[in-house]
Amino acid sequence: MTLALRYAARSDVGLVRQANEDSGYAAPHLLVVADGMGGHAAGELASATVVATLAELVDGDRLPLTDSDALPELESAVKAAGASIGQVITEEPDLAGMGTTLTGTYLLDDQLAIVHVGDSRAYLLRDGVLSQITHDHTYVQTLVDTGRITAEEAAVHPRRSLLMRAIDGSQPVEADLFFHDIRPGDRLLLCSDGLAGTVSDDELRELMSEGDPTGTVIACVDLALARGAPDNVTVVVADVLDVDSTHVSDLTSGEPVVVGAAGEPRVRARLPRVHFPRDAQVDPNRPDPPPAFDGGPPTSELPFIDAAAAVPGSGAWSSRSRRRLRNGIILTVVFVIAVVAVVAGAIAWVNSQWYVGTDDSQRVIVYQGLPFNVLGVPLRTPVIVSDLTVDELPRRLADDVAAGLPAQNRPDAEAIVTRLKAEAAACAVPRPPAGCPAAEIVTGGTAP
């Protein structure tokens, strides 16, 4: 029995983020999803680097991996990706703080070799049962593992996106590396938390139970967008098929599919030393050029206008136009009322949001509102300005605060600041632990 994958991939920036920091990849033997982080620190460069590095495992004339070398090769790829990210940061120090998750699966004869870092996920649908086959490396998952909160509470926890592991180029990262058995009829789903964070497991199972891979990735992303898509959304779906009993037309052509940041020319241009894989699909962000004018008919037709009926004062103009004018006024009034109601509701909702962030002087501040602007107008108001700066915090906490730590309410935000001060105090000792700013000066390295 020879197994093969029929696959599809899709990535979307979502409805809140300004850029897509996710990357995805699908090929006959390899599936990858990487969720970049860092915002201004160019998380898209990190995710694109990881995807490109992993893709080298199947690129060109390289022989397929075997059961004995698959996990070591995946581990080496993680280290190589981290080194590449570290080189980018060395050349552009302003990019320090960027990083990425990684979830990848490599198809062997009768099993998958899996590599996993962070909170992107891999799922398996078998006989109608959906199971998550990776384990999130997040703060809230540690709370679930120790029994302090339930999985349901973790799904709505304000710090559910706080990562405990990521590939950031500053230090080696321990990846989960393991095998998982597969068989014909299985369906695989790899996704960033932009999907897993907005769609329940029951909904994922329903989406995964219908259609081909292309239809499924479209349905998954569309549902995330319908839920507001506060983060980038990347989805890879693959069916496991038995080549010996499957008609060749049912199989993917074999060309890789690259989506998200790794497929964008602007991202690739910023990573000249990275070897990017072939891409079977046209760049979705570049519109087709207009056809050259050859003197032929126009590409569209203007509607026919009856000049006599359009003359003011004629009977036809008077009756129809007045009726249209009246209907237009009614629709305009209704539209204005609806807009006012939506705006009022949006303002009330924004004012109910709280988070802990920073200002230009790097002070830690409790904000009411949201950490971004709309049409240049900030949606936040500083409420409490602390005497703590992000420079006093461990690197990973500093990055999280810079991105904005969501809080349930003002007391919760004040409690977050109190805990951050405790973390800063733990660093303010003669021999600070690894990860503290002072530890970087002592060791000459970059702390996590």
C-alpha positions in Angstrom: 0.0 0.0 0.0 1.4 3.4 -1.0 0.0 6.5 0.7 -0.3 10.0 -0.9 -1.9 13.3 0.0 -4.5 15.3 -1.8 -4.1 18.8 -0.3 -5.1 22.5 -0.4 -4.1 25.6 1.6 -5.5 29.1 2.2 -4.3 32.1 4.2 -6.1 35.3 5.0 -5.0 38.5 6.8 -8.3 38.6 8.7 -10.4 41.6 9.6 -8.2 43.4 12.2 -4.5 42.9 11.4 -2.9 45.1 8.8 -0.5 42.4 7.5 -0.4 38.7 7.2 2.3 37.2 9.4 1.2 33.6 8.8 2.7 31.3 6.3 1.5 27.9 5.0 2.9 25.2 2.7 1.5 22.0 1.2 3.3 19.4 -0.9 3.0 15.7 -1.6 5.0 14.7 1.5 5.1 17.9 3.6 2.4 20.1 5.3 3.5 23.2 7.3 1.8 26.1 9.1 3.8 28.9 10.8 2.3 31.8 12.7 4.7 34.7 12.9 4.7 37.1 15.8 6.3 40.4 16.6 4.2 42.9 14.7 6.5 45.8 13.9 9.4 43.3 14.4 8.4 41.5 11.2 6.9 38.2 12.3 6.1 37.5 8.6 9.9 37.2 8.0 10.2 34.6 10.7 7.2 32.5 9.5 8.4 32.7 5.9 11.9 31.6 6.9 10.6 28.6 8.8 8.4 27.5 5.9 11.2 27.9 3.3 13.6 26.0 5.5 11.2 23.1 6.1 10.4 23.0 2.4 14.0 22.2 1.6 13.4 18.7 3.0 11.3 17.9 -0.1 12.7 20.4 -2.6 14.6 19.5 -5.8 16.0 16.0 -6.2 16.4 15.2 -2.5 15.5 11.6 -1.6 12.4 11.1 0.6 13.0 10.9 4.4 12.8 7.5 6.1 11.5 6.4 9.5 15.1 6.5 10.9 16.1 10.0 9.7 12.7 11.9 9.6 12.7 13.2 13.1 16.4 14.1 13.2 16.0 16.0 9.9 13.0 17.9 11.2 14.9 18.8 14.3 17.8 20.0 12.2 15.5 22.1 10.1 14.1 23.8 13.2 17.7 24.6 14.3 18.5 25.9 10.8 15.4 28.1 10.7 16.3 29.5 14.1 19.8 30.3 12.9 18.5 32.0 9.8 16.1 34.2 11.9 19.0 35.0 14.2 21.1 36.1 11.2 18.3 38.4 10.0 18.2 40.0 13.5 22.0 40.4 13.6 21.8 42.3 10.3 18.7 44.3 11.4 18.7 44.6 15.2 15.4 46.5 15.1 13.8 43.2 14.3 14.7 41.6 17.6 11.6 40.2 19.1 10.2 38.5 16.0 9.5 34.8 16.1 7.1 32.1 14.9 5.3 29.0 15.7 5.7 25.8 13.6 3.5 22.8 13.0 4.6 20.4 10.3 3.9 16.9 9.2 6.0 14.7 6.9 4.4 11.7 5.2 6.2 8.4 5.5 5.0 5.0 4.4 2.4 4.4 7.0 2.8 7.3 9.5 3.5 11.0 10.0 6.6 12.5 11.4 5.4 15.6 13.3 7.3 18.7 14.4 5.6 21.2 16.6 6.5 24.5 18.4 4.0 27.0 19.8 0.2 27.1 19.4 -0.5 26.3 15.8 -2.3 23.0 15.7 -2.6 19.7 13.8 -5.8 17.8 13.9 -6.8 14.3 12.5 -10.3 13.4 11.4 -10.8 9.6 11.4 -14.2 7.8 11.1 -16.0 11.1 12.0 -13.9 11.7 15.2 -11.7 14.8 15.3 -8.7 14.7 17.6 -5.9 17.3 18.2 -2.6 15.6 17.7 -0.3 18.4 18.9 -0.1 20.0 22.3 -0.1 23.8 22.7 3.0 25.5 24.1 1.0 28.3 25.9 0.7 29.7 29.3 -3.0 28.7 29.6 -2.2 25.2 28.4 0.1 24.8 31.4 -2.8 25.9 33.6 -5.0 23.3 32.0 -2.3 20.6 32.4 -1.9 21.3 36.1 -5.7 21.4 36.6 -5.9 25.0 37.5 -8.4 25.9 34.8 -10.6 23.9 32.4 -10.2 23.6 28.6 -13.4 25.7 28.3 -11.9 28.4 30.5 -8.7 28.3 28.6 -10.6 29.0 25.3 -11.7 32.5 26.6 -8.7 33.3 28.9 -7.4 36.8 28.3 -3.8 35.5 28.0 -4.5 32.4 25.9 -2.1 33.6 23.2 0.9 33.9 25.6 3.5 31.5 24.1 5.9 29.4 26.2 7.9 28.3 23.2 8.6 29.9 19.8 11.4 29.9 17.2 12.8 33.4 17.7 16.5 33.1 16.7 17.7 34.2 20.1 18.2 30.8 21.7 17.6 27.1 20.8 14.1 25.9 21.2 12.9 22.4 22.1 10.4 21.2 19.5 8.0 18.3 20.0 9.0 15.5 17.6 7.0 12.3 17.3 5.3 9.9 15.0 1.6 9.4 14.5 0.0 6.5 12.5 -2.2 7.3 9.6 -4.3 5.2 7.2 -6.4 5.8 4.0 -9.5 7.8 4.6 -7.9 10.0 7.3 -8.1 13.8 6.9 -5.5 16.2 8.3 -5.9 19.8 9.3 -3.1 22.2 10.2 -4.0 25.7 11.2 -2.9 28.8 13.0 -4.7 30.0 16.1 -6.6 32.5 13.9 -8.9 29.5 13.1 -8.6 27.4 16.3 -9.2 30.5 18.4 -12.5 31.4 16.7 -14.0 28.0 15.7 -15.0 25.3 18.2 -13.8 21.7 17.9 -17.4 20.6 17.0 -17.6 23.1 14.2 -14.2 22.0 13.0 -15.3 18.4 12.9 -18.4 19.4 10.9 -16.3 21.5 8.4 -13.8 18.7 8.1 -16.5 16.1 7.4 -17.6 17.6 4.1 -16.2 18.5 0.7 -12.8 18.1 -0.8 -9.7 19.8 0.7 -10.1 23.0 -1.4 -13.7 23.4 -0.4 -12.8 22.7 3.3 -10.0 25.3 3.5 -12.4 27.9 1.9 -15.2 27.0 4.4 -12.8 27.2 7.4 -11.4 30.6 6.5 -14.8 32.0 5.6 -16.2 30.9 9.0 -13.3 32.6 10.8 -14.0 35.8 8.8 -17.7 35.6 9.7 -16.6 35.4 13.4 -14.6 38.7 13.0 -11.2 37.1 12.3 -9.2 39.2 14.9 -6.0 37.4 13.8 -4.5 36.0 10.6 -6.0 32.7 9.5 -4.1 30.0 7.8 -5.5 26.5 7.0 -3.9 23.4 5.3 -6.2 20.4 4.7 -5.0 17.0 3.2 -6.7 13.7 2.6 -4.7 10.5 3.0 -5.3 8.3 0.0 -4.1 4.8 -1.1 -2.5 5.3 -4.5 -2.9 1.7 -5.4 -6.7 2.0 -5.2 -7.2 5.7 -6.2 -7.5 7.0 -9.7 -4.6 9.3 -10.6 -7.0 12.2 -11.3 -8.0 12.2 -7.7 -4.5 13.1 -6.5 -2.8 16.5 -6.3 -0.5 17.2 -9.2 2.5 17.3 -7.0 3.3 21.0 -7.2 3.7 22.7 -3.8 1.2 25.4 -2.7 2.6 28.3 -0.7 0.3 30.7 1.1 0.5 33.7 3.4 3.7 35.7 4.0 6.0 33.0 2.5 4.3 33.4 -0.9 4.5 37.2 -1.0 7.2 38.8 -3.2 7.7 41.7 -0.8 8.6 39.2 2.0 10.9 37.1 -0.2 12.7 40.3 -1.3 13.6 41.0 2.3 15.1 37.5 2.7 17.7 37.3 -0.1 19.6 34.5 1.6 16.6 32.2 2.1 15.8 29.6 -0.7 12.1 29.7 -1.2 10.2 26.7 -2.7 8.3 26.6 -6.0 4.8 27.8 -5.8 2.0 26.3 -7.9 -0.5 29.1 -7.4 -0.4 32.7 -8.7 0.4 35.4 -6.2 -3.0 36.4 -4.9 -1.9 39.9 -4.0 -0.8 40.8 -7.5 -3.8 41.7 -9.9 -3.6 40.6 -13.5 -2.3 43.4 -15.8 -5.0 45.0 -18.1 -5.0 43.7 -21.6 -3.4 45.9 -24.3 -5.8 47.9 -26.4 -6.0 46.5 -29.9 -8.8 48.6 -31.4 -11.4 46.0 -30.7 -14.6 46.4 -28.7 -14.5 47.7 -25.1 -14.5 45.2 -22.3 -17.8 46.6 -20.9 -20.8 48.3 -22.3 -22.5 51.5 -21.1 -26.2 51.2 -20.5 -28.5 52.7 -23.1 -29.9 56.1 -22.2 -33.3 57.4 -23.5 -32.5 61.1 -23.9 -36.2 62.1 -24.2 -37.1 60.4 -20.9 -34.2 62.1 -19.2 -35.3 65.6 -20.0 -36.5 67.5 -16.9 -40.2 68.4 -17.1 -41.3 65.5 -19.3 -44.0 63.3 -17.8 -41.8 60.2 -17.6 -39.0 62.1 -15.8 -41.5 63.7 -13.4 -43.2 60.6 -12.1 -40.3 58.2 -12.1 -37.8 60.6 -10.7 -39.9 61.9 -7.9 -40.7 58.4 -6.8 -37.0 57.5 -6.9 -36.1 60.6 -5.1 -38.6 59.8 -2.3 -37.3 56.2 -2.0 -33.7 57.5 -2.0 -34.4 59.9 0.9 -36.1 57.1 2.9 -33.2 54.7 2.3 -30.7 57.4 3.2 -32.4 58.2 6.5 -32.6 54.5 7.4 -29.0 54.1 6.5 -27.9 57.0 8.6 -29.9 55.8 11.6 -28.3 52.3 11.2 -24.8 53.8 11.0 -25.4 55.9 14.1 -26.6 52.9 16.0 -23.7 50.8 14.9 -21.2 53.5 15.8 -22.8 54.0 19.3 -22.6 50.3 19.9 -19.0 50.1 18.7 -18.0 53.0 21.0 -19.6 51.3 24.0 -17.9 48.0 23.2 -14.5 49.6 22.7 -14.9 51.4 26.1 -15.5 48.0 27.7 -12.1 46.7 26.6 -9.0 46.9 28.7 -5.4 46.0 28.1 -1.8 46.6 29.4 0.6 48.2 26.9 3.3 50.8 26.6 3.8 54.4 25.3 6.6 56.0 23.4 8.7 56.2 26.6 8.3 52.5 27.1 6.3 52.9 30.3 3.8 50.2 31.2 0.3 51.6 31.1 -3.2 50.4 31.7 -5.4 51.4 28.7 -9.1 51.5 28.2 -10.0 50.6 24.6 -8.1 48.7 21.9 -4.4 48.8 20.9 -4.8 50.2 17.4 -6.1 53.2 15.4 -8.9 53.5 12.9 -8.4 56.1 10.2 -5.6 57.6 12.3 -7.8 57.9 15.4 -6.6 56.0 18.5 -9.1 53.7 20.1 -7.5 53.8 23.5 -7.2 56.1 26.6 -4.4 55.8 29.1 -5.9 55.3 32.6 -3.0 54.3 34.8 0.6 55.2 34.0 3.0 53.0 36.1 6.6 53.7 37.0 7.6 50.4 35.4 9.2 50.3 31.9 9.4 47.3 29.5 13.2 47.5 29.6 13.0 46.1 33.2 11.1 43.0 32.1 12.3 39.7 30.6 12.4 39.8 26.8 9.4 37.6 26.1 7.2 39.5 28.6 8.5 42.8 27.2 7.4 41.7 23.7 3.9 40.7 25.0 3.4 44.0 26.8 4.5 45.9 23.7 1.9 44.0 21.7 -0.7 44.6 24.4 -1.9 42.1 27.1 -5.7 41.9 27.1 -7.5 42.2 30.5 -11.1 41.4 31.4 -11.6 44.7 33.3 -9.7 47.4 35.1 -9.0 45.3 38.3 -7.6 42.5 36.1 -5.4 45.0 34.2 -4.1 46.4 37.5 -3.4 42.9 38.7 -1.4 42.3 35.5 0.7 45.3 36.2 1.3 44.1 39.8 2.6 40.7 38.4 4.8 42.5 35.9 6.4 44.5 38.7 7.1 41.2 40.5 8.8 39.8 37.4 10.9 43.0 37.1 11.8 42.8 40.8 12.9 39.2 40.2 15.3 40.5 37.6 16.7 43.3 39.8 19.1 41.1 41.7 22.9 40.8 41.4 22.7 37.6 39.4 19.5 37.8 37.4 18.0 34.6 35.9 18.1 33.9 32.2 15.7 36.0 30.2 16.2 39.2 32.3 17.6 42.4 30.6 20.6 42.4 32.9 21.4 38.8 32.1 21.9 39.8 28.5 24.7 42.2 29.6 26.4 39.6 31.7 26.2 36.8 29.0 26.5 39.0 25.9 23.5 37.1 24.4 19.8 37.8 23.9 17.5 36.5 26.5 14.1 35.0 25.7 
